[in-house]
Amino acid sequence: MADWKELLEPKTKEVLKELIERAAYHRHAYSQADDVKIAQLWAAIAEISKDLKEIKEVLGKVEQPFKVIVEIGEAEKKKTIEKIIEEIIRPSDQASQEAVKKLVDTLMKF
């Protein structure tokens, strides 16, 4: 019977191989467990968890600049829409200016 790992698609097989190697770093710990196989799985899960934590930390650092970029983009988009609408409508009184503001706010939702 073939080793089940050999039946995996190549990329998955490579990822699994790497994870098994990383979990093996903890062999000294899990080899002392009552159920070595389960302990080895927990070591692999811990390695994946560390990766996920690092990714979340990096994303957290990247997220704020992107939020600022989006805010700047939204502000510029609003200015452009206001300019275009004002050129088309050319509000002359307070009521027209309010109508332009409401129209711009509505368009910003799209």
Summary of the structure (lengths in Angstrom):
residues: 110
radius of gyration: 28.6
end to end distance: 58.7
largest distance: 85.1
contacts: 235
relative contact order: 0.06
helix: 84%
strand: 0%
